[in-house]
């Protein structure tokens, strides 16, 4: 039986309590706040690197070759993505062994320390190549922490959520992700206006990373006062013999299923949420300030859509949502790319619709994939499979989009996006419906295994 972490014991011991009567208590909301605030800061810190990449290149690499310095900076950015699967595996396993809360405290600490390290390390002119090496170390640490933080926070939010509102609660994860990116983007705009070009090159970019590190102390306190999930604590109390298990083959197939379900919206996120304004500026000649304003407005609309799609997935199910996302992406993404011109409204419309389609899959994604793994392997499975998908299909999207466009075959990239969206549709046809299932009794996620037990059925069996 799954119970809420802060439910009174007498109520938790009542086996006939209907799932519809389950209500989250203060402990769940405090835990959700801790998880969401960490996700905001995580993506705030992660995005700062991209926003201030020009200043980082001038500080940590040889200024004599500006192009080489910038490419080296972007290469270090890519290394962070490559470190994410390893971080997902290491911290995911730690979360399955020691608890979700423990890992969330560790990862936010690493992210904050790495941000402070980036802010304080002397430049290339002071210590030479060691400056570049220390930047690489800091970025590797952030990549490892990022891989663990993402997957484990998906698991944590899903396990503390009310079963019938798991999709809605899981939408808070990408709500926080989007908000963190928006705050970092806004800080970049405000800092540039406040400090000027000379001030930004000297100390302004450092102040942004120091702010990220300081905010980490607040998030660290919130997470240390949060609760462990009941699914983990109850799972730890179960004898090994009665724990639901996946064989190595089943675990591998489940991981592949996650990649199928995730690759489409992983690619779409980096196209529409992070690269769309840069594409509009470089390829369509849009004014930079207007492009970033249009992008921020589109992301603000996406915040609302994430909540709506997450709630809808609790009503209609996960499978219809992921299939609808794949179909909509195939039909809409290429025409939306053609809509973008040098007029800011075109970017706003295209990015709003593009992120709306992305949000159909992203809003429920943490809940959806958490519903595919048993409790004692959930964090590792979710973190590793998600990190692999992001590294393969998310981090490469901006590069591929630029390469196809500069080669005069921009439509080729959208064929690639269509292929990934088709894989999401395929995954949706293979997976069984998971909304409302008992997270303590997950076995195979594939349809041929029959229907999964719901939380209510788990409580009344």
Secondary structure as UniProt FT lines:
FT   TURN            5..6
FT   HELIX           9..12
FT   TURN            15..16
FT   HELIX           19..21
FT   HELIX           26..51
FT   HELIX           53..60
FT   TURN            63..64
FT   HELIX           66..98
FT   HELIX           100..120
FT   HELIX           124..127
FT   HELIX           129..160
FT   HELIX           163..165
FT   HELIX           166..199
FT   HELIX           200..204
FT   HELIX           205..224
FT   HELIX           230..237
FT   HELIX           240..242
FT   HELIX           248..269
FT   HELIX           270..275
FT   HELIX           276..284
FT   HELIX           288..316
FT   HELIX           318..339
FT   HELIX           344..370
FT   TURN            371..372
FT   HELIX           375..389
FT   HELIX           390..394
FT   TURN            395..396
FT   HELIX           397..406
FT   TURN            407..408
FT   HELIX           410..430
FT   TURN            435..436
FT   HELIX           439..441
FT   HELIX           447..449
FT   HELIX           455..460
//
